[in-house]
Amino acid sequence: MSAILSADDLNDFINPGIACIKPVETLPKQQPANEGNPYEVTTEEKVHAAQPPPPAQISLTDCLACSGCVTSAEAVLVSLQSHSEVLDTLERYGEIKVSSNGNLDETALENDKKKVFVASVSPQTRASLAATYNVSEREAGYMINQLLSGSYGLRSGGLHGSGFTWVVDTNVMREVALVAAADEAQAAMDSPSGELKRPVLTSACPGWICYAEKTHSHILPHLSKLKSPQALTGTLLKSVISKRLGVRPDQIWHLAIMPCFDKKLEASRAELTSHTWHGQEGNAVRDVDCVITARELLMLAESRNISFPCLPRTPLPKHLRPSFPDPHIDRFLFGRKNKNAVDKDASNTIGTSGGYLHHILHSQQARHPDSTIRVQRGRNNDVVDYHLVSATGEIFFKAGRYYGFRNIQNLVRRLRPAKASRMPGASAAGRKGIVRKPGGGGAVGEGQDYAYVEVMACPGGCTNGGGQIKVGDVLTLRQAGGTGVENGSVEHQVLPLQKEWLGLVDEAYWSAGASDDEEGCDEYDVMDSGGDVAMAESHGTYLKSDMDGQAKTDIVAGVDRRKVRNLLDHWSAVTGVDRETLVCTTYRAVESDVGKSGAETSEVEKVSALAVAAGGGW
């Protein structure tokens, strides 16, 4: 496995069901198996007569397998994604060199032993590293770029001296996801009987999606059809590079650096492959070939004897960052700074998981300029209700936030369709897919007809992902890197509590964009937006223009919607694929085979089939 977790890493859990029999599978048989009754209760006498069991270990498989969520076959695919896989791939394949103007040597196209290496980095990962080494979020991003693409990083060693040609910030494609999410939520409101049912539930968290697909199929019609920023970035990079440079999809290798292990599971999905946008024959190639976390990124540097905290905290030299092969997309990906910096009150509303709910609320508010947002806290900090109230006092839009599996379970129960009563004259209320009020009342969300709910598996959001650097590792990492003491923060060598540590990571996350302008980074390219753009603040200032006789909101919460739509139109034109195919995905109900006859004998066949379907350099 790519990582071994300790029990302290699991700060939230799903109560194990009858199918959660992982410990039984790993321990030696203590009594002759009774094939006729596989769930026979073991008596106290039998336990004492048996050999002492080996110490329990919690691995990545167990972390994802609560209540049988992940099959053994999927666990094999997940385990293949690690820092070792990154190093093996760099050693196995040489790098296809791209010139400063975005062109490449045509002879490289015929060499199957070379690849174009690209990477994408999440802001939560940068925040975790920034808090660990007492640097700003921007400096942490520079250090990651230096490791992946700089002359002091991976290029300084290895058989071929290979590195990553482009390193992309997933915050850029997050803006695409936000604009598409707001349009999707509005479409669900305009067509209540459409394919997507209300409330629309965020689908960017793979842990939540895995749980819904394998335990609550009634949730699937509510899931947003949009790809996550990770998946969108993978599709954009591979589709455009393939078209513009004339390389095959399997000659492009995409590494994603994410805050949680479940993102590895997302990358293994059969729905997120080149077959959806390329249409080539043969095996599908994954849009994201490998996912590693912040901790694994440090292991990657250590494996090459590179001191991560000693890497330069400055941007890459321009000759090491060639132009992206499409000028329009190059400006969109690299032509502006990170815009995360906001005031504290706004950060509480936006959260650290992409800001889907925040953007949708302000998109709705832009349609009703005189409206206000009313906030109502739930039983804990991870449950919040948001109501948009018109000038007349009418609530016209209801939304909610549910973080953590304990809270998600409550939401799922309230969304479960009511069973038809056999009693004569029984009411049909509660059968329309709205949030139901369970026994007892008065709590936030109970009985509310939500239009949109932001759902994330980790309590506190994505900065608390399972792949982030834990507080117990900080002191060791700082001592190994020689950082912390010289900055006058000796008191922080006494480790803070986990809650305080998460506060430091969140602070680093929101510091993005607060520093001085980045050298060589242009502001918004207003010509791509169709004219001068007045930058709007994140609260209540909106620019509107008259298009085809209808008032359209152009900028919402700092996101230029015209610029995003122009990108989508251009992307579709470059690839010849319609926008919906590029940005949307599908979900399916998965039936667990745990405890069923023949499950063990079919695992090898399932692993083989899934590996072939996944493709991507294995």
TORPA-709665 format. One record per residue (C-alpha): residue number from 0; residue in three letters; x, y, z. Coordinates in steps of 0.5 Angstrom, whole numbers, plus 2048, in hexadecimal, padded with zeros to 3 digits. Each point is the difference from the previous one (the first is absolute). Example, Ala and Ser with C-alpha at 12.3 -4.5 7.8 and 13.67 -1.06 7.14 Angstrom:
2
SITE   seq   type     x     y     z
SITE     0    Ala   819   7F7   810
SITE     1    Ser   802   807   7FE
//
This chain:
618
SITE   seq   type     x     y     z
SITE     0    Met   800   800   800
SITE     1    Ser   802   807   7FF
SITE     2    Ala   7FF   802   807
SITE     3    Ile   7FF   7FD   807
SITE     4    Leu   7FB   804   804
SITE     5    Ser   800   800   808
SITE     6    Ala   7FA   7FF   804
SITE     7    Asp   800   808   802
SITE     8    Asp   800   801   7F8
SITE     9    Leu   7F9   7FE   800
SITE    10    Asn   7FC   806   803
SITE    11    Asp   7F9   7FE   7FD
SITE    12    Phe   7FD   7FA   7FE
SITE    13    Ile   7FA   7FC   7FE
SITE    14    Asn   7FD   7FB   805
SITE    15    Pro   802   7F9   7FD
SITE    16    Gly   7FB   7FC   7FD
SITE    17    Ile   7FF   7F8   800
SITE    18    Ala   804   800   7F9
SITE    19    Cys   806   804   804
SITE    20    Ile   804   7F9   801
SITE    21    Lys   807   802   7FF
SITE    22    Pro   803   7FE   806
SITE    23    Val   7FD   7F9   7FF
SITE    24    Glu   803   800   7F9
SITE    25    Thr   807   801   803
SITE    26    Leu   800   7FC   806
SITE    27    Pro   802   7F8   800
SITE    28    Lys   7FA   7FB   801
SITE    29    Gln   7FF   7FF   807
SITE    30    Gln   7FB   7FA   7FF
SITE    31    Pro   7FE   7FC   7FA
SITE    32    Ala   7FC   804   7FB
SITE    33    Asn   7F9   7FE   800
SITE    34    Glu   7FE   801   7F9
SITE    35    Gly   7F9   800   801
SITE    36    Asn   800   806   805
SITE    37    Pro   805   805   7FE
SITE    38    Tyr   7FD   805   806
SITE    39    Glu   801   7FB   806
SITE    40    Val   801   804   806
SITE    41    Thr   806   7FE   803
SITE    42    Thr   800   7FE   808
SITE    43    Glu   804   802   805
SITE    44    Glu   803   7F9   801
SITE    45    Lys   802   800   7F9
SITE    46    Val   804   806   800
SITE    47    His   804   7FE   806
SITE    48    Ala   801   7FA   7FD
SITE    49    Ala   803   803   7FA
SITE    50    Gln   807   803   7FE
SITE    51    Pro   801   807   802
SITE    52    Pro   7FE   805   7FA
SITE    53    Pro   805   804   7FD
SITE    54    Pro   801   808   801
SITE    55    Ala   7FA   803   7FD
SITE    56    Gln   803   805   7FA
SITE    57    Ile   7FC   805   7FC
SITE    58    Ser   802   801   7F9
SITE    59    Leu   7FD   804   7FA
SITE    60    Thr   7FC   7FB   7FF
SITE    61    Asp   7FC   800   806
SITE    62    Cys   800   807   800
SITE    63    Leu   7FC   800   7FA
SITE    64    Ala   7FC   7FA   801
SITE    65    Cys   7FB   802   806
SITE    66    Ser   7FA   7FC   7FF
SITE    67    Gly   803   7FC   7FA
SITE    68    Cys   801   807   7FC
SITE    69    Val   806   7FD   7FC
SITE    70    Thr   801   7FA   7FD
SITE    71    Ser   806   7FC   800
SITE    72    Ala   801   801   7F9
SITE    73    Glu   7FF   808   800
SITE    74    Ala   805   800   806
SITE    75    Val   806   7FD   7FB
SITE    76    Leu   7FF   805   7FC
SITE    77    Val   800   805   805
SITE    78    Ser   806   7FD   803
SITE    79    Leu   804   801   7F9
SITE    80    Gln   800   808   801
SITE    81    Ser   805   802   804
SITE    82    His   807   804   800
SITE    83    Ser   803   7F9   7FE
SITE    84    Glu   7FC   800   7FA
SITE    85    Val   802   807   7FE
SITE    86    Leu   807   7FF   801
SITE    87    Asp   800   7F9   7FC
SITE    88    Thr   7FC   804   7FA
SITE    89    Leu   805   805   800
SITE    90    Glu   806   7FB   800
SITE    91    Arg   7FC   7FC   7FB
SITE    92    Tyr   7FE   805   7FB
SITE    93    Gly   804   806   7FD
SITE    94    Glu   7FD   807   800
SITE    95    Ile   7FE   803   7F9
SITE    96    Lys   803   806   800
SITE    97    Val   7FC   806   7FF
SITE    98    Ser   803   807   7FD
SITE    99    Ser   7FF   807   803
SITE   100    Asn   7FA   801   7FB
SITE   101    Gly   7FC   7FA   801
SITE   102    Asn   803   7FC   7FB
SITE   103    Leu   803   7F9   800
SITE   104    Asp   805   7FC   7FB
SITE   105    Glu   7FC   7FB   7FC
SITE   106    Thr   804   7FB   800
SITE   107    Ala   7FE   7FF   808
SITE   108    Leu   7F9   7FE   7FD
SITE   109    Glu   803   7F9   7FE
SITE   110    Asn   803   7FF   806
SITE   111    Asp   7FC   7FC   805
SITE   112    Lys   805   800   805
SITE   113    Lys   7FF   808   801
SITE   114    Lys   7FA   803   803
SITE   115    Val   7FE   807   802
SITE   116    Phe   800   801   807
SITE   117    Val   7FA   805   803
SITE   118    Ala   7FE   801   807
SITE   119    Ser   7FB   804   804
SITE   120    Val   800   802   807
SITE   121    Ser   7FA   801   805
SITE   122    Pro   800   807   805
SITE   123    Gln   7FF   7FB   806
SITE   124    Thr   806   7FD   7FF
SITE   125    Arg   804   806   7FF
SITE   126    Ala   7FD   802   806
SITE   127    Ser   802   7FA   804
SITE   128    Leu   807   801   7FE
SITE   129    Ala   800   807   801
SITE   130    Ala   7FE   7FF   808
SITE   131    Thr   805   7FB   801
SITE   132    Tyr   806   804   7FD
SITE   133    Asn   7FE   807   803
SITE   134    Val   7FF   803   7F9
SITE   135    Ser   7FB   803   7FC
SITE   136    Glu   7FB   7FC   7FB
SITE   137    Arg   803   803   7FA
SITE   138    Glu   807   7FE   802
SITE   139    Ala   7FE   7F9   802
SITE   140    Gly   7FD   800   7F8
SITE   141    Tyr   807   803   7FE
SITE   142    Met   804   7FA   804
SITE   143    Ile   7FB   7FB   7FD
SITE   144    Asn   801   803   7F9
SITE   145    Gln   808   800   801
SITE   146    Leu   7FF   7F8   802
SITE   147    Leu   7FC   7FE   7FA
SITE   148    Ser   803   804   7FB
SITE   149    Gly   806   804   802
SITE   150    Ser   808   7FE   7FF
SITE   151    Tyr   801   7FF   808
SITE   152    Gly   7FA   7FB   800
SITE   153    Leu   7FE   7FA   7FC
SITE   154    Arg   804   802   7FA
SITE   155    Ser   806   800   804
SITE   156    Gly   800   7F8   801
SITE   157    Gly   7FE   7FA   7FD
SITE   158    Leu   801   7FC   7F9
SITE   159    His   7FD   805   7FB
SITE   160    Gly   800   806   805
SITE   161    Ser   7F9   801   7FE
SITE   162    Gly   7FB   805   803
SITE   163    Phe   7F9   803   800
SITE   164    Thr   800   805   7FA
SITE   165    Trp   7F9   803   803
SITE   166    Val   7FE   801   807
SITE   167    Val   7F9   803   800
SITE   168    Asp   7FC   803   806
SITE   169    Thr   7F9   7FC   801
SITE   170    Asn   7FD   806   802
SITE   171    Val   800   803   7F9
SITE   172    Met   7FB   7FA   7FE
SITE   173    Arg   7FD   801   807
SITE   174    Glu   7FD   806   7FD
SITE   175    Val   7FD   7FC   7FA
SITE   176    Ala   7FD   7FB   805
SITE   177    Leu   7FD   806   803
SITE   178    Val   7FD   803   7FA
SITE   179    Ala   7FD   7FA   7FE
SITE   180    Ala   7FD   7FE   807
SITE   181    Ala   7FC   807   800
SITE   182    Asp   7FD   7FE   7F9
SITE   183    Glu   7FF   7F9   802
SITE   184    Ala   7FC   802   807
SITE   185    Gln   7FC   806   7FC
SITE   186    Ala   7FE   7FA   7FB
SITE   187    Ala   7FE   7FC   805
SITE   188    Met   7FC   806   803
SITE   189    Asp   7FD   801   7F9
SITE   190    Ser   7FE   7F9   7FF
SITE   191    Pro   7FE   7FD   806
SITE   192    Ser   7FE   7F9   7FC
SITE   193    Gly   806   800   7FC
SITE   194    Glu   806   7FA   801
SITE   195    Leu   803   804   805
SITE   196    Lys   7FC   800   807
SITE   197    Arg   800   805   805
SITE   198    Pro   804   801   805
SITE   199    Val   806   7FF   7FB
SITE   200    Leu   806   7FD   804
SITE   201    Thr   807   802   7FF
SITE   202    Ser   804   7FA   7FD
SITE   203    Ala   807   803   800
SITE   204    Cys   802   7FC   806
SITE   205    Pro   801   7F8   7FE
SITE   206    Gly   7FF   7FE   807
SITE   207    Trp   7F9   802   800
SITE   208    Ile   7FF   7FD   7F9
SITE   209    Cys   803   7FA   802
SITE   210    Tyr   7FB   7FF   806
SITE   211    Ala   7FA   802   7FC
SITE   212    Glu   801   7FC   7FA
SITE   213    Lys   801   7FA   805
SITE   214    Thr   7FB   801   805
SITE   215    His   7FB   805   7FE
SITE   216    Ser   7FE   7FF   7F9
SITE   217    His   7FA   805   801
SITE   218    Ile   805   805   801
SITE   219    Leu   803   800   7F9
SITE   220    Pro   7FA   804   7FC
SITE   221    His   802   806   805
SITE   222    Leu   808   800   7FE
SITE   223    Ser   802   805   7FC
SITE   224    Lys   803   7FE   7F9
SITE   225    Leu   806   804   801
SITE   226    Lys   807   7FE   800
SITE   227    Ser   804   802   806
SITE   228    Pro   806   805   7FF
SITE   229    Gln   805   7FA   7FF
SITE   230    Ala   7FC   7FC   7FB
SITE   231    Leu   7FF   807   7FC
SITE   232    Thr   807   801   800
SITE   233    Gly   802   7F9   7FE
SITE   234    Thr   7FB   801   7FA
SITE   235    Leu   802   807   7FE
SITE   236    Leu   808   7FE   800
SITE   237    Lys   800   7FA   7FC
SITE   238    Ser   7FA   802   7FB
SITE   239    Val   804   806   7FE
SITE   240    Ile   807   7FE   801
SITE   241    Ser   7FE   7FA   7FB
SITE   242    Lys   7FC   804   7FB
SITE   243    Arg   805   806   800
SITE   244    Leu   807   7FC   800
SITE   245    Gly   7FD   7FA   7FC
SITE   246    Val   802   7FB   806
SITE   247    Arg   7FC   7FA   802
SITE   248    Pro   7FD   800   806
SITE   249    Asp   804   7FA   803
SITE   250    Gln   806   805   7FF
SITE   251    Ile   7FE   805   805
SITE   252    Trp   801   7FE   807
SITE   253    His   7FC   804   805
SITE   254    Leu   801   800   808
SITE   255    Ala   7FB   804   805
SITE   256    Ile   803   802   807
SITE   257    Met   7F9   800   804
SITE   258    Pro   7FE   800   807
SITE   259    Cys   7FD   7F9   801
SITE   260    Phe   801   7F9   7FE
SITE   261    Asp   7F9   7FF   7FE
SITE   262    Lys   802   805   7FA
SITE   263    Lys   804   7F9   7FD
SITE   264    Leu   7FA   7FD   800
SITE   265    Glu   7FD   805   7FC
SITE   266    Ala   806   800   7FB
SITE   267    Ser   7FE   7F8   7FF
SITE   268    Arg   7F9   801   7FE
SITE   269    Ala   7FE   7FE   7F9
SITE   270    Glu   7FC   806   7FE
SITE   271    Leu   806   804   801
SITE   272    Thr   804   7FE   7FA
SITE   273    Ser   802   802   7F9
SITE   274    His   7FB   7FC   7FD
SITE   275    Thr   7FB   805   802
SITE   276    Trp   803   806   7FC
SITE   277    His   805   7FC   7FB
SITE   278    Gly   7FC   7FB   7FD
SITE   279    Gln   806   7FC   7FF
SITE   280    Glu   800   7F8   7FF
SITE   281    Gly   804   7FC   805
SITE   282    Asn   801   800   807
SITE   283    Ala   7FD   807   804
SITE   284    Val   806   805   803
SITE   285    Arg   7FE   803   806
SITE   286    Asp   7FF   807   801
SITE   287    Val   804   800   806
SITE   288    Asp   806   7FB   800
SITE   289    Cys   802   800   807
SITE   290    Val   7FE   804   807
SITE   291    Ile   804   801   805
SITE   292    Thr   7FF   804   807
SITE   293    Ala   804   806   804
SITE   294    Arg   804   7FA   804
SITE   295    Glu   801   7FC   7FA
SITE   296    Leu   803   806   7FC
SITE   297    Leu   805   801   806
SITE   298    Met   802   7F8   7FF
SITE   299    Leu   801   802   7F9
SITE   300    Ala   805   805   801
SITE   301    Glu   804   7FC   806
SITE   302    Ser   800   7FA   7FB
SITE   303    Arg   804   804   7FB
SITE   304    Asn   804   803   806
SITE   305    Ile   7FD   807   7FF
SITE   306    Ser   7FF   804   806
SITE   307    Phe   7F9   803   7FF
SITE   308    Pro   801   806   805
SITE   309    Cys   806   802   7FC
SITE   310    Leu   7FD   801   7F9
SITE   311    Pro   800   807   7FE
SITE   312    Arg   7FA   804   802
SITE   313    Thr   800   804   7F9
SITE   314    Pro   7FC   7FF   7FA
SITE   315    Leu   803   7FB   7FA
SITE   316    Pro   805   803   7FB
SITE   317    Lys   7FC   802   7FA
SITE   318    His   804   7FB   7FC
SITE   319    Leu   7FE   7FA   804
SITE   320    Arg   7F8   802   7FF
SITE   321    Pro   7FF   800   7F9
SITE   322    Ser   7FA   803   7FD
SITE   323    Phe   7FA   7FB   800
SITE   324    Pro   7FE   7FE   7F9
SITE   325    Asp   7FA   804   7FF
SITE   326    Pro   801   807   802
SITE   327    His   7F8   802   802
SITE   328    Ile   801   7FA   805
SITE   329    Asp   807   802   802
SITE   330    Arg   7FD   807   802
SITE   331    Phe   7FB   7FC   804
SITE   332    Leu   804   7FB   804
SITE   333    Phe   806   805   801
SITE   334    Gly   7FE   807   7FF
SITE   335    Arg   7FE   802   807
SITE   336    Lys   801   7FF   807
SITE   337    Asn   7FC   7FC   805
SITE   338    Lys   7FA   804   803
SITE   339    Asn   7FF   7FC   806
SITE   340    Ala   801   806   805
SITE   341    Val   7FA   802   803
SITE   342    Asp   7FE   803   807
SITE   343    Lys   7FE   7FC   806
SITE   344    Asp   7F9   800   7FF
SITE   345    Ala   800   7FE   7F9
SITE   346    Ser   804   7FA   801
SITE   347    Asn   7FB   7FD   805
SITE   348    Thr   7FB   801   7FB
SITE   349    Ile   804   7FD   7FA
SITE   350    Gly   804   7FA   804
SITE   351    Thr   806   7FD   7FE
SITE   352    Ser   7FD   7FB   7FB
SITE   353    Gly   7FF   804   7FA
SITE   354    Gly   7FB   805   802
SITE   355    Tyr   7FA   7FD   7FC
SITE   356    Leu   7FB   802   804
SITE   357    His   802   807   801
SITE   358    His   801   801   7F9
SITE   359    Ile   7F9   7FD   7FE
SITE   360    Leu   7FD   804   806
SITE   361    His   803   807   7FD
SITE   362    Ser   7FE   7FE   7F9
SITE   363    Gln   7F9   7FF   802
SITE   364    Gln   800   807   804
SITE   365    Ala   803   803   7FA
SITE   366    Arg   7F9   7FE   7FD
SITE   367    His   7FD   804   806
SITE   368    Pro   804   806   801
SITE   369    Asp   7FC   802   806
SITE   370    Ser   800   7F9   804
SITE   371    Thr   804   7FE   806
SITE   372    Ile   803   7FA   802
SITE   373    Arg   7FE   7FD   807
SITE   374    Val   804   7FB   804
SITE   375    Gln   7FE   7FB   805
SITE   376    Arg   805   7FB   803
SITE   377    Gly   7FE   7F9   801
SITE   378    Arg   802   7FB   806
SITE   379    Asn   808   801   7FE
SITE   380    Asn   804   804   7FC
SITE   381    Asp   800   7FC   7FA
SITE   382    Val   7F8   801   7FF
SITE   383    Val   7FE   806   7FE
SITE   384    Asp   7F9   803   7FD
SITE   385    Tyr   800   806   7FB
SITE   386    His   7FA   803   7FE
SITE   387    Leu   7FF   806   7FA
SITE   388    Val   7FB   805   803
SITE   389    Ser   7FD   805   7FB
SITE   390    Ala   7FE   807   801
SITE   391    Thr   7F9   7FE   802
SITE   392    Gly   803   7FB   805
SITE   393    Glu   7FE   7F9   7FC
SITE   394    Ile   805   7FB   800
SITE   395    Phe   801   7FE   7F9
SITE   396    Phe   807   7FC   800
SITE   397    Lys   802   7FB   806
SITE   398    Ala   807   7FC   800
SITE   399    Gly   804   7FD   805
SITE   400    Arg   807   7FD   802
SITE   401    Tyr   801   7F9   802
SITE   402    Tyr   807   7FE   802
SITE   403    Gly   802   7FA   803
SITE   404    Phe   7FD   7F9   7FF
SITE   405    Arg   7FC   800   807
SITE   406    Asn   7FD   806   7FD
SITE   407    Ile   7FF   7FD   7F9
SITE   408    Gln   7FD   7FA   803
SITE   409    Asn   7FA   805   803
SITE   410    Leu   800   803   7F9
SITE   411    Val   7FF   7FA   7FC
SITE   412    Arg   7FB   7FD   805
SITE   413    Arg   7FC   807   7FF
SITE   414    Leu   800   7FF   7F9
SITE   415    Arg   7FE   7F9   800
SITE   416    Pro   7F9   7FF   7FC
SITE   417    Ala   7FA   7FE   805
SITE   418    Lys   7FE   7F9   7FF
SITE   419    Ala   7F9   7FF   7FE
SITE   420    Ser   7FB   7FF   806
SITE   421    Arg   7FB   7FA   7FF
SITE   422    Met   7FB   804   805
SITE   423    Pro   7FA   803   7FC
SITE   424    Gly   800   807   7FF
SITE   425    Ala   807   801   802
SITE   426    Ser   804   806   7FE
SITE   427    Ala   804   801   7FA
SITE   428    Ala   804   805   803
SITE   429    Gly   808   800   800
SITE   430    Arg   800   7FC   7FA
SITE   431    Lys   803   805   7FB
SITE   432    Gly   807   7FF   802
SITE   433    Ile   800   806   805
SITE   434    Val   804   800   806
SITE   435    Arg   7FB   7FD   805
SITE   436    Lys   800   801   808
SITE   437    Pro   801   7FA   804
SITE   438    Gly   7FE   7FF   807
SITE   439    Gly   801   806   804
SITE   440    Gly   800   807   7FD
SITE   441    Gly   803   807   800
SITE   442    Ala   807   7FE   7FE
SITE   443    Val   803   804   7FA
SITE   444    Gly   7FF   7FD   7F9
SITE   445    Glu   7FA   7FB   803
SITE   446    Gly   7FA   801   7FB
SITE   447    Gln   804   805   7FC
SITE   448    Asp   7FE   800   7F8
SITE   449    Tyr   808   801   7FE
SITE   450    Ala   802   802   7F9
SITE   451    Tyr   807   7FF   801
SITE   452    Val   804   7FC   805
SITE   453    Glu   808   800   801
SITE   454    Val   802   7FA   802
SITE   455    Met   807   7FE   802
SITE   456    Ala   803   7FA   804
SITE   457    Cys   805   803   804
SITE   458    Pro   7FE   804   806
SITE   459    Gly   802   807   7FF
SITE   460    Gly   801   7FF   7F9
SITE   461    Cys   806   7FE   7FB
SITE   462    Thr   805   803   804
SITE   463    Asn   7FF   7FB   805
SITE   464    Gly   801   7FA   7FB
SITE   465    Gly   803   7FA   802
SITE   466    Gly   806   801   7FB
SITE   467    Gln   802   807   804
SITE   468    Ile   806   800   804
SITE   469    Lys   7FE   7FE   807
SITE   470    Val   802   805   806
SITE   471    Gly   804   7FA   803
SITE   472    Asp   804   800   7FA
SITE   473    Val   802   807   800
SITE   474    Leu   805   800   805
SITE   475    Thr   804   7FB   7FD
SITE   476    Leu   7FF   803   7F9
SITE   477    Arg   803   807   803
SITE   478    Gln   806   7FD   803
SITE   479    Ala   802   7FC   7FA
SITE   480    Gly   7FF   806   7FC
SITE   481    Gly   803   805   805
SITE   482    Thr   7FA   805   800
SITE   483    Gly   7FC   803   805
SITE   484    Val   805   801   806
SITE   485    Glu   804   806   7FC
SITE   486    Asn   7F9   803   7FE
SITE   487    Gly   7FF   801   808
SITE   488    Ser   7FA   7FC   801
SITE   489    Val   804   7FB   805
SITE   490    Glu   7F9   800   804
SITE   491    His   7FD   7FC   7FA
SITE   492    Gln   805   7FB   801
SITE   493    Val   7FB   7FE   805
SITE   494    Leu   7FB   7FD   7FB
SITE   495    Pro   7F9   803   800
SITE   496    Leu   7FA   7FC   801
SITE   497    Gln   7FD   7FD   7FA
SITE   498    Lys   7FA   806   7FF
SITE   499    Glu   805   805   801
SITE   500    Trp   805   7FD   7FB
SITE   501    Leu   7FA   800   7FB
SITE   502    Gly   7FF   807   801
SITE   503    Leu   807   802   7FE
SITE   504    Val   7FF   7FC   7FA
SITE   505    Asp   7F9   803   7FE
SITE   506    Glu   804   807   802
SITE   507    Ala   805   7FE   7FB
SITE   508    Tyr   7FB   7FE   7FB
SITE   509    Trp   7FD   807   800
SITE   510    Ser   806   804   800
SITE   511    Ala   801   7FE   7F8
SITE   512    Gly   800   806   7FC
SITE   513    Ala   801   805   806
SITE   514    Ser   807   801   7FE
SITE   515    Asp   804   804   7FB
SITE   516    Asp   7FE   7FF   7F9
SITE   517    Glu   804   7FA   7FD
SITE   518    Glu   805   802   7FB
SITE   519    Gly   7FE   7FE   7F9
SITE   520    Cys   7F9   7FF   801
SITE   521    Asp   7FB   804   7FD
SITE   522    Glu   7F9   803   802
SITE   523    Tyr   7FA   7FE   7FD
SITE   524    Asp   800   800   7F9
SITE   525    Val   7FA   805   7FE
SITE   526    Met   800   7FF   7F9
SITE   527    Asp   7FE   7F8   801
SITE   528    Ser   7FA   803   804
SITE   529    Gly   7FE   804   7FA
SITE   530    Gly   802   807   803
SITE   531    Asp   802   803   806
SITE   532    Val   7FE   7FD   807
SITE   533    Ala   7FF   803   806
SITE   534    Met   803   7FC   806
SITE   535    Ala   7FA   7FE   805
SITE   536    Glu   801   7FF   807
SITE   537    Ser   7FD   7F9   803
SITE   538    His   7FA   803   804
SITE   539    Gly   7FB   804   7FC
SITE   540    Thr   804   803   7FA
SITE   541    Tyr   7FE   7FE   7F9
SITE   542    Leu   801   802   7F9
SITE   543    Lys   7FA   7FF   7FB
SITE   544    Ser   800   801   7F9
SITE   545    Asp   7FA   7FF   7FB
SITE   546    Met   801   7FA   7FB
SITE   547    Asp   7FA   7FF   7FB
SITE   548    Gly   7FC   804   804
SITE   549    Gln   800   7FC   807
SITE   550    Ala   804   803   806
SITE   551    Lys   806   7FB   801
SITE   552    Thr   804   7FF   806
SITE   553    Asp   808   801   7FE
SITE   554    Ile   803   7FF   807
SITE   555    Val   7FE   7FD   806
SITE   556    Ala   805   7FF   806
SITE   557    Gly   806   802   7FC
SITE   558    Val   7FF   7FB   7FB
SITE   559    Asp   7FF   803   7F9
SITE   560    Arg   7FA   7FB   7FD
SITE   561    Arg   801   803   7F9
SITE   562    Lys   808   7FE   800
SITE   563    Val   7FE   7F9   802
SITE   564    Arg   7FB   7FF   7FB
SITE   565    Asn   805   803   7FA
SITE   566    Leu   805   7FA   803
SITE   567    Leu   7FA   7FB   7FF
SITE   568    Asp   7FE   802   7F9
SITE   569    His   808   800   7FE
SITE   570    Trp   801   7FA   803
SITE   571    Ser   7FA   7FC   7FD
SITE   572    Ala   802   803   7F9
SITE   573    Val   808   7FE   801
SITE   574    Thr   7FE   7F9   802
SITE   575    Gly   7F9   7FF   7FC
SITE   576    Val   7FD   7FD   806
SITE   577    Asp   7F9   804   803
SITE   578    Arg   801   803   806
SITE   579    Glu   7FB   7FC   804
SITE   580    Thr   805   7FA   7FE
SITE   581    Leu   806   804   803
SITE   582    Val   7FD   802   806
SITE   583    Cys   7FB   7FB   802
SITE   584    Thr   801   7F8   803
SITE   585    Thr   7FB   7FB   802
SITE   586    Tyr   7FF   7FC   806
SITE   587    Arg   7FD   7F9   801
SITE   588    Ala   7FE   7FB   806
SITE   589    Val   805   7FB   802
SITE   590    Glu   7FE   7FA   803
SITE   591    Ser   804   7FD   806
SITE   592    Asp   803   7F9   7FF
SITE   593    Val   802   7FF   807
SITE   594    Gly   7FE   7FA   803
SITE   595    Lys   7FD   7FD   7F9
SITE   596    Ser   802   7F9   7FD
SITE   597    Gly   806   801   7FB
SITE   598    Ala   802   806   802
SITE   599    Glu   807   7FE   802
SITE   600    Thr   801   7FC   7FA
SITE   601    Ser   7FE   806   7FB
SITE   602    Glu   805   805   803
SITE   603    Val   805   7FF   7FC
SITE   604    Glu   7FC   800   7FA
SITE   605    Lys   7FD   807   802
SITE   606    Val   807   803   801
SITE   607    Ser   802   7FE   7F9
SITE   608    Ala   7FA   803   7FD
SITE   609    Leu   801   806   804
SITE   610    Ala   807   801   7FF
SITE   611    Val   7FF   7FF   7F8
SITE   612    Ala   7FA   805   801
SITE   613    Ala   804   805   804
SITE   614    Gly   806   800   7FB
SITE   615    Gly   805   806   801
SITE   616    Gly   807   7FD   800
SITE   617    Trp   7FF   7FA   805
//
